[in-house]
C-alpha cells in the first residue's frame, strides 16, 4: 500500500504517519510545507524507516504536487495539510484561504489527473481522504450533536476556509467521479501538539508557573479526541469508507474549557507537587471573537458502519498527554523559545485596518 499524507509534519498528520509507517507497514510519502506548526522532530520515531519518505512542498505549488503524485504513484492520498488555528485566522485570514481552499483545489486537480491515468483496477482501488473539522458546523446549543447531515454554519475565517475545502472535495466526487471520502473530527489532543493550543499551552504554562489563560468564563464546551484514536479512524475511513460519504470522528468526551484546565492542574499537582496548587494560576481573559459555544460529535455512523471505537477515555488520554510533555522538553523547548512563547493570539485591533 502506497499512501501520500499531506501535512504529515503537523500534529494530527505526524500521528497518522507514525501509525501508517510503524503499525500498518504502508509505504508513506509525507508532503509538508513545514510552516511554523510543521515539525520534523515529531517524526523522529520513524525517520529512518525504509517505508517512509519526506518531500518539502506547498500544496499550492501545482508543479511540485504533480511531480510528487506521479513519481510516488499512491494508492491513496490522505489530505491533512491546512492552516488550522482559529486565533491565527482572525488576524491572517488570507493564508487560510490560500492553503485551505486554493491548496485543496490544486491537490484535487492533481489527484484527478493522476486517477484518470490509472487502469481500471487502480481507479477502483484509489481513495482521496479529505480531513476536516467539526467547526464547519458552527455552534451547538446545550443539547444535540453534530451529524453528517448537519448544515454547515462556520463562524471563523478558519472554519469558513475548511467548509469551502469540504465543498470542493465533495464536488470533485460528484462532478468528476474522483473517489473522495470526507471526515470531520472533534478537538484533538495528545503528544506532539503545537503549544499554542489549549491543552499543551496550559500544561507548559503550569510547569513554568505562568498564568493559565481561559477565554471568557470558560464555559465553552468541546468534544475531545485522543490523536492516536483519530489516526486509527482515518486509516479505517480511507480503507473502508464509501466514496462520496462523510464520516464524523468524535471521542464522546464533552468538557468545558475550564474543566479541562482544572483537570490539567490536578494532574500537575500530582506530577509536579512543587508548583501546587496549580489552579491558582488560572486567569480568565477576554473571549475570542465569534467563539462557538459548544461542539459535540455523533460518531454513530463511523462506529456502526466501520466498527471504530476510541481506545482512550479523556482521563487516560489527558494523563498520557501531561506525562508526555513533562518527559519531552527536548521537543517543546525549541518551539517555546523560537516559534511561540505563549503570547495571546487573535486579538482584534480597535482601529479599522
C-alpha positions in Angstrom: 0.0 0.0 0.0 1.4 3.4 -1.0 0.0 6.4 0.7 0.7 10.2 0.4 -0.1 12.2 3.6 -0.2 15.9 3.1 0.6 17.9 6.3 2.4 14.9 7.7 4.7 17.0 9.9 1.8 18.6 11.7 0.1 17.4 14.9 -2.5 15.0 13.5 -0.6 14.3 10.3 2.5 13.2 12.2 0.5 10.9 14.4 -1.1 9.4 11.2 2.3 9.0 9.5 3.8 7.3 12.6 0.8 4.9 12.7 0.9 4.1 9.0 4.6 3.5 8.9 5.2 1.7 12.2 1.9 -0.2 12.7 0.3 -0.6 9.3 3.5 -1.1 7.4 2.4 1.1 4.5 4.9 2.9 2.1 4.3 6.6 3.1 5.3 9.8 1.4 4.9 12.8 3.7 4.4 16.0 1.8 4.6 19.1 4.0 5.5 22.8 3.6 6.9 23.0 7.1 5.2 26.1 8.3 5.5 27.2 12.0 3.4 24.2 13.0 5.2 21.6 10.9 7.9 19.9 12.9 10.0 17.0 11.6 11.1 16.2 15.1 7.6 14.8 15.6 8.6 12.1 13.1 11.9 11.1 14.8 10.5 7.6 15.8 10.1 6.6 12.1 12.6 9.0 10.4 14.9 6.2 9.3 12.2 3.6 8.4 12.7 2.2 4.9 9.0 2.7 4.1 9.0 6.5 4.9 9.9 9.4 2.7 9.6 13.1 3.1 9.2 15.9 0.4 9.0 19.5 1.4 6.4 21.2 -0.8 3.5 23.6 -0.6 0.2 22.1 -1.7 -0.5 25.3 -3.7 2.6 24.6 -5.8 1.0 22.6 -8.7 4.2 21.6 -10.3 5.6 20.0 -7.1 2.3 18.4 -6.2 2.0 16.8 -9.6 5.6 15.7 -9.5 5.2 14.1 -6.1 2.0 12.2 -7.0 3.1 11.0 -10.4 6.5 10.0 -9.0 5.3 8.1 -5.9 2.2 6.6 -7.6 0.0 6.4 -4.5 -3.0 4.1 -3.9 -4.4 6.7 -1.5 -4.0 10.4 -0.7 -4.8 11.5 2.8 -5.1 15.2 2.8 -4.4 16.9 6.2 -2.3 19.9 5.1 -4.1 23.0 6.4 -3.7 26.2 8.3 -5.7 25.2 11.4 -5.5 27.7 14.3 -8.7 29.8 14.8 -6.9 32.6 16.6 -4.3 33.0 13.8 -7.1 33.1 11.2 -8.7 36.1 12.9 -5.6 38.3 12.1 -4.4 36.5 9.0 -7.3 35.1 7.0 -5.6 35.3 3.7 -3.1 32.4 4.4 -6.1 30.2 5.4 -7.9 30.9 2.2 -4.8 30.3 0.2 -3.8 27.0 1.8 -7.1 25.5 2.8 -9.1 26.5 -0.3 -6.6 27.1 -3.2 -4.3 24.3 -1.9 -7.1 21.8 -1.7 -8.2 22.7 -5.2 -4.7 22.2 -6.5 -4.4 18.9 -4.8 -7.8 17.7 -6.0 -6.9 18.6 -9.6 -3.5 16.8 -9.5 -5.2 13.7 -7.9 -7.9 13.7 -10.6 -5.5 13.8 -13.5 -3.4 11.0 -11.8 -6.5 8.9 -11.1 -7.7 9.3 -14.7 -4.5 7.8 -15.9 -4.8 4.6 -13.8 -6.0 1.3 -15.2 -9.4 0.0 -14.2 -8.2 -1.8 -11.1 -6.2 1.1 -9.9 -9.1 3.5 -10.4 -11.4 1.3 -8.4 -8.9 1.0 -5.5 -7.8 4.6 -5.3 -9.1 6.8 -2.5 -8.7 10.5 -1.7 -9.5 11.2 2.0 -10.1 14.9 2.8 -9.7 15.5 6.5 -11.7 18.3 8.0 -13.1 19.7 11.3 -16.4 19.8 13.2 -16.0 23.6 13.3 -17.6 23.8 9.8 -20.9 23.1 11.5 -20.9 26.2 13.7 -22.1 26.2 17.3 -24.4 23.9 19.1 -26.9 24.8 21.9 -27.0 23.0 25.2 -28.3 19.8 23.6 -27.9 17.9 20.3 -24.9 16.5 18.4 -23.3 17.2 15.0 -24.2 14.5 12.5 -23.0 14.1 8.9 -26.3 15.7 7.8 -25.8 18.9 9.9 -25.9 22.0 7.8 -22.7 24.0 7.5 -22.6 27.3 9.5 -18.9 28.3 10.0 -18.1 31.2 12.4 -14.4 31.9 11.9 -12.2 32.5 8.9 -10.6 29.1 9.7 -13.8 27.2 9.7 -15.1 29.0 6.7 -12.0 28.1 4.7 -12.4 24.4 5.8 -16.0 24.4 4.8 -15.1 25.7 1.4 -12.5 22.9 1.0 -15.0 20.3 2.1 -17.4 21.5 -0.6 -14.7 21.4 -3.2 -13.8 17.8 -2.3 -17.4 16.6 -2.5 -17.9 18.5 -5.8 -14.9 16.7 -7.3 -16.5 13.4 -6.4 -19.9 14.4 -7.8 -18.7 16.1 -10.9 -15.6 14.1 -11.9 -16.2 10.8 -10.1 -12.9 11.1 -8.0 -13.3 8.6 -5.2 -13.3 11.2 -2.3 -14.2 10.5 1.3 -14.5 13.3 3.8 -14.0 13.2 7.6 -14.9 15.8 10.2 -13.3 15.4 13.6 -13.7 17.0 17.1 -10.9 18.6 19.0 -7.7 16.5 19.1 -5.2 16.4 21.9 -2.1 14.3 22.7 1.7 14.2 22.3 3.5 16.4 19.8 0.7 19.1 19.9 1.9 22.6 19.0 1.9 24.6 22.2 -0.4 27.3 21.2 -3.5 25.1 21.7 -5.4 24.9 25.0 -4.1 21.7 26.5 -0.3 21.9 25.7 -0.3 25.6 26.4 -1.7 25.2 29.9 0.5 22.2 30.6 3.6 24.1 29.8 2.4 27.4 31.5 1.6 25.4 34.6 5.1 23.8 34.5 6.7 27.2 34.3 4.4 28.9 36.8 2.8 31.2 34.2 -0.9 32.3 34.0 -3.2 29.7 32.6 -5.4 31.7 30.2 -9.1 30.7 29.8 -11.3 32.5 27.3 -14.4 34.2 28.7 -15.9 32.4 31.6 -14.5 29.0 30.5 -18.0 27.5 29.7 -17.3 26.8 26.1 -17.5 23.0 25.5 -15.5 20.8 23.2 -15.6 17.1 22.4 -12.1 15.8 22.9 -10.5 13.1 20.8 -7.1 11.5 21.5 -4.9 11.9 18.4 -3.9 8.3 18.1 -7.6 7.2 18.1 -8.1 9.7 15.3 -5.2 8.3 13.3 -6.7 4.8 13.5 -10.0 6.2 12.4 -8.5 8.0 9.4 -6.8 4.8 8.2 -10.1 2.9 8.6 -12.1 5.5 6.7 -9.6 5.6 3.9 -9.6 1.8 3.7 -13.4 1.1 4.0 -15.2 4.4 3.7 -17.6 4.7 0.8 -16.7 7.3 -1.8 -18.9 10.4 -1.6 -19.6 9.8 2.1 -18.8 11.9 5.2 -17.7 10.3 8.5 -17.7 12.2 11.7 -15.0 11.3 14.3 -15.5 12.2 17.9 -14.4 10.9 21.3 -17.7 11.3 23.2 -15.7 13.4 25.7 -17.6 16.7 26.3 -15.9 19.0 28.7 -15.9 22.8 29.2 -12.6 24.6 28.8 -12.4 25.5 32.5 -12.9 21.8 33.4 -10.1 20.8 31.1 -7.8 23.3 32.6 -8.8 22.2 36.2 -8.0 18.6 35.3 -4.6 19.6 34.0 -4.0 21.4 37.3 -4.9 18.3 39.3 -2.6 16.2 37.3 0.2 18.7 37.6 -0.3 18.9 41.4 0.4 15.1 41.5 3.3 15.0 39.0 4.9 18.4 39.9 3.9 19.0 43.5 6.4 21.7 44.0 4.2 24.0 42.0 0.9 23.1 43.6 -1.8 24.2 43.7 -1.6 25.0 40.0 -5.3 26.1 39.9 -4.1 29.4 41.5 -2.6 30.2 38.0 -6.0 30.1 36.2 -6.6 33.5 34.6 -9.8 34.4 32.7 -9.1 36.6 29.6 -11.3 38.4 27.0 -13.1 35.9 24.9 -12.2 35.1 21.3 -14.3 36.9 18.7 -17.0 34.7 17.3 -16.2 31.9 19.8 -18.5 28.9 19.2 -20.1 27.8 22.5 -20.3 24.0 22.1 -19.2 21.3 19.7 -20.2 17.6 20.1 -19.9 14.8 17.5 -22.2 12.0 16.8 -19.8 9.2 15.7 -22.6 6.6 15.3 -22.0 6.2 11.6 -18.3 5.6 11.9 -18.8 3.2 14.9 -21.6 1.1 13.4 -20.7 1.2 9.7 -16.9 0.8 10.0 -16.6 -0.6 13.5 -14.3 2.1 15.0 -14.1 2.7 18.8 -12.0 5.2 20.7 -9.5 3.4 22.9 -8.7 6.3 25.2 -11.1 8.0 27.6 -10.4 11.7 28.3 -9.0 10.7 31.7 -6.5 8.2 30.4 -5.6 10.3 27.3 -5.1 13.5 29.3 -2.8 11.7 31.8 -0.7 10.3 29.0 -0.5 13.8 27.4 0.6 15.6 30.6 3.3 12.9 31.3 4.5 13.1 27.7 5.1 16.9 27.9 6.9 16.5 31.2 9.1 13.8 29.7 9.9 15.5 26.4 11.2 19.1 27.0 13.6 18.4 24.1 10.6 18.5 21.7 8.8 21.6 23.1 11.5 23.8 24.4 12.8 24.8 21.0 9.3 25.8 20.0 8.7 27.8 23.1 12.0 29.5 22.7 12.0 30.3 18.9 8.5 29.9 17.4 5.7 30.5 20.0 6.3 31.6 23.6 2.7 31.6 24.8 1.6 35.1 23.8 -2.1 35.8 23.2 -3.2 35.4 19.5 -6.3 36.5 17.6 -6.9 39.9 19.3 -8.7 42.4 17.1 -7.3 45.9 16.7 -9.5 48.7 18.0 -8.8 50.6 14.8 -10.0 49.6 11.4 -7.2 48.1 9.2 
